[in-house]
């Protein structure tokens, strides 16, 4: 396993500070200015703009490294989609969660049809290399079409009440969306 760099050339702060700021941003529902205040409380004067740049530069790399170390997901997956407005346009955020609430994969797409569901299933399986025993979805019929073509041997249940695990997984995204809307209005 490769060791973490102690410093990043061209950056003033050590790698631990950069990783901690990125972790705070992506794990908790905090704004960049909140993270700036948390770091200032610890004696580190970092601009929120620096934290934003760190998240853009190193966020995907750090997330990929964490994803590799996570344990194998359970055999029951909950799938759901929710709409988001991004720059005034409507998009759908597709999310897969295992029975313990661990997010398996997320995909943003413009459509909510069978082709989009198949694309999400294929991406999910390519990233995890495991097949579930059972998937649970809401009543969207696109899941059934995609399940028959991509996950033919997997049991499929549709129930809006059994899918609460996936619905609850959307809550932090919704909270962050509401917070960003408040910041734009003020």
Phi and psi in degrees as GROMACS dihedral restraints (atoms count N, CA, C in turn):
[ dihedral_restraints ]
;  ai    aj    ak    al  type     phi  dphi    fc
    3     4     5     6     1   -68.7    20    10
    4     5     6     7     1   145.6    20    10
    6     7     8     9     1   -80.4    20    10
    7     8     9    10     1   154.4    20    10
    9    10    11    12     1   -73.3    20    10
   10    11    12    13     1   141.1    20    10
   12    13    14    15     1   -69.3    20    10
   13    14    15    16     1   141.9    20    10
   15    16    17    18     1   -79.5    20    10
   16    17    18    19     1   -28.3    20    10
   18    19    20    21     1  -142.1    20    10
   19    20    21    22     1   158.1    20    10
   21    22    23    24     1  -107.9    20    10
   22    23    24    25     1   123.9    20    10
   24    25    26    27     1   -59.7    20    10
   25    26    27    28     1   132.3    20    10
   27    28    29    30     1    90.9    20    10
   28    29    30    31     1    -4.5    20    10
   30    31    32    33     1  -112.1    20    10
   31    32    33    34     1   140.5    20    10
   33    34    35    36     1   -75.0    20    10
   34    35    36    37     1   -31.5    20    10
   36    37    38    39     1   -98.1    20    10
   37    38    39    40     1   151.6    20    10
   39    40    41    42     1   -68.5    20    10
   40    41    42    43     1   164.0    20    10
   42    43    44    45     1   -62.1    20    10
   43    44    45    46     1   -33.1    20    10
   45    46    47    48     1   -62.3    20    10
   46    47    48    49     1   -39.5    20    10
   48    49    50    51     1   -67.7    20    10
   49    50    51    52     1   -43.1    20    10
   51    52    53    54     1   -63.4    20    10
   52    53    54    55     1   -45.9    20    10
   54    55    56    57     1   -64.3    20    10
   55    56    57    58     1   -39.6    20    10
   57    58    59    60     1   -64.9    20    10
   58    59    60    61     1   -41.5    20    10
   60    61    62    63     1   -64.9    20    10
   61    62    63    64     1   -42.3    20    10
   63    64    65    66     1   -65.5    20    10
   64    65    66    67     1   -41.6    20    10
   66    67    68    69     1   -61.3    20    10
   67    68    69    70     1   -44.4    20    10
   69    70    71    72     1   -60.0    20    10
   70    71    72    73     1   -43.1    20    10
   72    73    74    75     1   -66.1    20    10
   73    74    75    76     1   -43.6    20    10
   75    76    77    78     1   -86.8    20    10
   76    77    78    79     1   -20.2    20    10
   78    79    80    81     1   -88.9    20    10
   79    80    81    82     1   -42.1    20    10
   81    82    83    84     1  -109.4    20    10
   82    83    84    85     1   163.7    20    10
   84    85    86    87     1   -89.7    20    10
   85    86    87    88     1    77.9    20    10
   87    88    89    90     1  -122.6    20    10
   88    89    90    91     1   144.6    20    10
   90    91    92    93     1   -81.7    20    10
   91    92    93    94     1   168.8    20    10
   93    94    95    96     1   -63.6    20    10
   94    95    96    97     1   -35.0    20    10
   96    97    98    99     1   -70.2    20    10
   97    98    99   100     1   -32.4    20    10
   99   100   101   102     1   -64.2    20    10
  100   101   102   103     1   -42.0    20    10
  102   103   104   105     1   -66.5    20    10
  103   104   105   106     1   -37.2    20    10
  105   106   107   108     1   -58.7    20    10
  106   107   108   109     1   -42.4    20    10
  108   109   110   111     1   -67.8    20    10
  109   110   111   112     1   -40.2    20    10
  111   112   113   114     1   -62.6    20    10
  112   113   114   115     1   -44.2    20    10
  114   115   116   117     1   -68.1    20    10
  115   116   117   118     1   -35.2    20    10
  117   118   119   120     1   -65.1    20    10
  118   119   120   121     1   -35.2    20    10
  120   121   122   123     1   -62.8    20    10
  121   122   123   124     1   -29.3    20    10
  123   124   125   126     1   -89.9    20    10
  124   125   126   127     1     4.7    20    10
  126   127   128   129     1    91.4    20    10
  127   128   129   130     1    12.8    20    10
  129   130   131   132     1  -110.5    20    10
  130   131   132   133     1   115.6    20    10
  132   133   134   135     1   -92.2    20    10
  133   134   135   136     1    99.7    20    10
  135   136   137   138     1  -124.0    20    10
  136   137   138   139     1   134.6    20    10
  138   139   140   141     1   -75.0    20    10
  139   140   141   142     1   147.2    20    10
  141   142   143   144     1   -64.0    20    10
  142   143   144   145     1   -28.3    20    10
  144   145   146   147     1   -67.6    20    10
  145   146   147   148     1   -35.6    20    10
  147   148   149   150     1   -65.0    20    10
  148   149   150   151     1   -41.3    20    10
  150   151   152   153     1   -63.3    20    10
  151   152   153   154     1   -40.0    20    10
  153   154   155   156     1   -61.6    20    10
  154   155   156   157     1   -44.7    20    10
  156   157   158   159     1   -64.8    20    10
  157   158   159   160     1   -37.9    20    10
  159   160   161   162     1   -61.9    20    10
  160   161   162   163     1   -43.8    20    10
  162   163   164   165     1   -63.3    20    10
  163   164   165   166     1   -37.9    20    10
  165   166   167   168     1   -70.2    20    10
  166   167   168   169     1   -40.6    20    10
  168   169   170   171     1   -76.2    20    10
  169   170   171   172     1   -48.0    20    10
  171   172   173   174     1  -110.2    20    10
  172   173   174   175     1    -6.1    20    10
  174   175   176   177     1   -62.4    20    10
  175   176   177   178     1   -46.3    20    10
  177   178   179   180     1   -68.7    20    10
  178   179   180   181     1   -37.7    20    10
  180   181   182   183     1   -63.8    20    10
  181   182   183   184     1   -44.2    20    10
  183   184   185   186     1   -66.5    20    10
  184   185   186   187     1   -40.5    20    10
  186   187   188   189     1   -64.7    20    10
  187   188   189   190     1   -39.8    20    10
  189   190   191   192     1   -65.0    20    10
  190   191   192   193     1   -39.2    20    10
  192   193   194   195     1   -65.9    20    10
  193   194   195   196     1   -40.7    20    10
  195   196   197   198     1   -67.8    20    10
  196   197   198   199     1   -37.3    20    10
  198   199   200   201     1   -63.4    20    10
  199   200   201   202     1   -35.7    20    10
  201   202   203   204     1   -67.2    20    10
  202   203   204   205     1   -31.2    20    10
  204   205   206   207     1   -87.2    20    10
  205   206   207   208     1    -8.4    20    10
  207   208   209   210     1   -73.2    20    10
  208   209   210   211     1   152.9    20    10
  210   211   212   213     1   -72.9    20    10
  211   212   213   214     1   168.4    20    10
  213   214   215   216     1   -62.3    20    10
  214   215   216   217     1   134.9    20    10
  216   217   218   219     1   -70.5    20    10
  217   218   219   220     1   160.5    20    10
  219   220   221   222     1   -71.0    20    10
  220   221   222   223     1   174.9    20    10
  222   223   224   225     1   -92.9    20    10
  223   224   225   226     1     4.9    20    10
  225   226   227   228     1  -117.5    20    10
  226   227   228   229     1   121.9    20    10
  228   229   230   231     1  -115.6    20    10
  229   230   231   232     1   139.8    20    10
  231   232   233   234     1  -109.6    20    10
  232   233   234   235     1   128.0    20    10
  234   235   236   237     1  -120.8    20    10
  235   236   237   238     1   141.1    20    10
  237   238   239   240     1  -156.3    20    10
  238   239   240   241     1   161.2    20    10
  240   241   242   243     1  -133.5    20    10
  241   242   243   244     1   152.4    20    10
  243   244   245   246     1  -144.2    20    10
  244   245   246   247     1   148.2    20    10
  246   247   248   249     1   -89.9    20    10
  247   248   249   250     1   148.5    20    10
  249   250   251   252     1  -134.0    20    10
  250   251   252   253     1   149.7    20    10
  252   253   254   255     1  -102.5    20    10
  253   254   255   256     1   120.1    20    10
  255   256   257   258     1  -120.6    20    10
  256   257   258   259     1   116.4    20    10
  258   259   260   261     1    53.0    20    10
  259   260   261   262     1    39.3    20    10
  261   262   263   264     1    81.8    20    10
  262   263   264   265     1    -5.0    20    10
  264   265   266   267     1  -102.8    20    10
  265   266   267   268     1   148.6    20    10
  267   268   269   270     1   -88.1    20    10
  268   269   270   271     1   126.1    20    10
  270   271   272   273     1  -129.6    20    10
  271   272   273   274     1   161.8    20    10
  273   274   275   276     1  -114.6    20    10
  274   275   276   277     1   130.4    20    10
  276   277   278   279     1  -100.0    20    10
  277   278   279   280     1   111.3    20    10
  279   280   281   282     1   -93.2    20    10
  280   281   282   283     1   135.7    20    10
  282   283   284   285     1  -139.2    20    10
  283   284   285   286     1   138.4    20    10
  285   286   287   288     1  -119.3    20    10
  286   287   288   289     1   132.6    20    10
  288   289   290   291     1  -131.9    20    10
  289   290   291   292     1   140.8    20    10
  291   292   293   294     1   -84.5    20    10
  292   293   294   295     1  -179.8    20    10
  294   295   296   297     1   -68.3    20    10
  295   296   297   298     1   -13.9    20    10
  297   298   299   300     1   -96.0    20    10
  298   299   300   301     1     2.1    20    10
  300   301   302   303     1    89.6    20    10
  301   302   303   304     1     7.6    20    10
  303   304   305   306     1   -80.3    20    10
  304   305   306   307     1   126.6    20    10
  306   307   308   309     1   -71.7    20    10
  307   308   309   310     1   124.1    20    10
  309   310   311   312     1   -88.9    20    10
  310   311   312   313     1   -44.4    20    10
  312   313   314   315     1  -162.9    20    10
  313   314   315   316     1   156.4    20    10
  315   316   317   318     1  -135.6    20    10
  316   317   318   319     1   141.4    20    10
  318   319   320   321     1  -144.6    20    10
  319   320   321   322     1   134.3    20    10
  321   322   323   324     1  -105.0    20    10
  322   323   324   325     1   126.1    20    10
  324   325   326   327     1  -137.3    20    10
  325   326   327   328     1   160.6    20    10
  327   328   329   330     1   -81.3    20    10
  328   329   330   331     1   -23.8    20    10
  330   331   332   333     1  -116.6    20    10
  331   332   333   334     1   166.5    20    10
  333   334   335   336     1  -132.1    20    10
  334   335   336   337     1    41.9    20    10
  336   337   338   339     1  -107.8    20    10
  337   338   339   340     1  -172.1    20    10
  339   340   341   342     1   -65.3    20    10
  340   341   342   343     1   -37.4    20    10
  342   343   344   345     1   -62.5    20    10
  343   344   345   346     1   -42.2    20    10
  345   346   347   348     1   -65.4    20    10
  346   347   348   349     1   -39.6    20    10
  348   349   350   351     1   -65.6    20    10
  349   350   351   352     1   -41.0    20    10
  351   352   353   354     1   -62.9    20    10
  352   353   354   355     1   -42.4    20    10
  354   355   356   357     1   -61.0    20    10
  355   356   357   358     1   -40.6    20    10
  357   358   359   360     1   -66.2    20    10
  358   359   360   361     1   -43.4    20    10
  360   361   362   363     1   -62.0    20    10
  361   362   363   364     1   -44.4    20    10
  363   364   365   366     1   -63.9    20    10
  364   365   366   367     1   -41.8    20    10
  366   367   368   369     1   -65.8    20    10
  367   368   369   370     1   -40.6    20    10
  369   370   371   372     1   -61.4    20    10
  370   371   372   373     1   -46.6    20    10
  372   373   374   375     1   -69.6    20    10
  373   374   375   376     1   -35.4    20    10
  375   376   377   378     1   -66.9    20    10
  376   377   378   379     1   -37.3    20    10
  378   379   380   381     1   -75.6    20    10
  379   380   381   382     1   -27.3    20    10
  381   382   383   384     1  -105.6    20    10
  382   383   384   385     1   -29.7    20    10
  384   385   386   387     1    62.3    20    10
  385   386   387   388     1    22.3    20    10
  387   388   389   390     1  -127.7    20    10
  388   389   390   391     1   147.2    20    10
  390   391   392   393     1  -107.6    20    10
  391   392   393   394     1   138.4    20    10
  393   394   395   396     1   -78.2    20    10
  394   395   396   397     1   164.3    20    10
  396   397   398   399     1   -85.7    20    10
  397   398   399   400     1   -34.6    20    10
  399   400   401   402     1  -146.6    20    10
  400   401   402   403     1   139.8    20    10
  402   403   404   405     1  -118.8    20    10
  403   404   405   406     1   144.0    20    10
  405   406   407   408     1  -122.9    20    10
  406   407   408   409     1   126.4    20    10
  408   409   410   411     1  -131.7    20    10
  409   410   411   412     1   172.2    20    10
  411   412   413   414     1   -82.0    20    10
  412   413   414   415     1  -164.7    20    10
  414   415   416   417     1   -80.4    20    10
  415   416   417   418     1     6.2    20    10
  417   418   419   420     1   -63.9    20    10
  418   419   420   421     1   123.6    20    10
  420   421   422   423     1   -71.8    20    10
  421   422   423   424     1   -18.7    20    10
  423   424   425   426     1   -62.5    20    10
  424   425   426   427     1   -30.8    20    10
  426   427   428   429     1   -64.2    20    10
  427   428   429   430     1   -39.8    20    10
  429   430   431   432     1   -63.4    20    10
  430   431   432   433     1   -42.3    20    10
  432   433   434   435     1   -63.7    20    10
  433   434   435   436     1   -47.3    20    10
  435   436   437   438     1   -65.7    20    10
  436   437   438   439     1   -38.3    20    10
  438   439   440   441     1   -65.0    20    10
  439   440   441   442     1   -41.6    20    10
  441   442   443   444     1   -65.3    20    10
  442   443   444   445     1   -32.5    20    10
  444   445   446   447     1   -89.1    20    10
  445   446   447   448     1   -39.6    20    10
  447   448   449   450     1   -98.9    20    10
  448   449   450   451     1   -42.3    20    10
  450   451   452   453     1  -117.8    20    10
  451   452   453   454     1    61.9    20    10
  453   454   455   456     1   -65.2    20    10
  454   455   456   457     1   -32.1    20    10
  456   457   458   459     1   -88.9    20    10
  457   458   459   460     1     7.3    20    10
  459   460   461   462     1  -101.0    20    10
  460   461   462   463     1   136.8    20    10
  462   463   464   465     1   -71.9    20    10
  463   464   465   466     1   136.1    20    10
  465   466   467   468     1  -122.4    20    10
  466   467   468   469     1   123.1    20    10
  468   469   470   471     1  -116.6    20    10
  469   470   471   472     1   138.1    20    10
  471   472   473   474     1  -117.9    20    10
  472   473   474   475     1   122.6    20    10
  474   475   476   477     1  -163.7    20    10
  475   476   477   478     1   131.2    20    10
  477   478   479   480     1   -75.4    20    10
  478   479   480   481     1   -17.3    20    10
  480   481   482   483     1   -88.1    20    10
  481   482   483   484     1   -32.1    20    10
  483   484   485   486     1   -75.5    20    10
  484   485   486   487     1   -15.5    20    10
  486   487   488   489     1   -93.8    20    10
  487   488   489   490     1    19.2    20    10
  489   490   491   492     1   -63.0    20    10
  490   491   492   493     1   -28.6    20    10
  492   493   494   495     1   -61.4    20    10
  493   494   495   496     1   -42.4    20    10
  495   496   497   498     1   -71.8    20    10
  496   497   498   499     1   -39.1    20    10
  498   499   500   501     1   -61.8    20    10
  499   500   501   502     1   -42.0    20    10
  501   502   503   504     1   -68.4    20    10
  502   503   504   505     1   -25.2    20    10
  504   505   506   507     1   -68.9    20    10
  505   506   507   508     1   -22.0    20    10
  507   508   509   510     1   -79.8    20    10
  508   509   510   511     1   -14.0    20    10
  510   511   512   513     1   -58.6    20    10
  511   512   513   514     1   -45.8    20    10
  513   514   515   516     1   -62.0    20    10
  514   515   516   517     1   -34.6    20    10
  516   517   518   519     1   -65.6    20    10
  517   518   519   520     1   -44.3    20    10
  519   520   521   522     1   -63.3    20    10
  520   521   522   523     1   -40.4    20    10
  522   523   524   525     1   -62.2    20    10
  523   524   525   526     1   -44.3    20    10
  525   526   527   528     1   -65.8    20    10
  526   527   528   529     1   -37.1    20    10
  528   529   530   531     1   -63.6    20    10
  529   530   531   532     1   -44.3    20    10
  531   532   533   534     1   -63.8    20    10
  532   533   534   535     1   -40.2    20    10
  534   535   536   537     1   -63.6    20    10
  535   536   537   538     1   -40.8    20    10
  537   538   539   540     1   -68.2    20    10
  538   539   540   541     1   -34.2    20    10
  540   541   542   543     1   -67.2    20    10
  541   542   543   544     1   -37.0    20    10
  543   544   545   546     1   -66.1    20    10
  544   545   546   547     1   -39.0    20    10
  546   547   548   549     1   -66.2    20    10
  547   548   549   550     1   -34.3    20    10
  549   550   551   552     1   -71.8    20    10
  550   551   552   553     1   -34.9    20    10
  552   553   554   555     1   -74.2    20    10
  553   554   555   556     1   -38.2    20    10
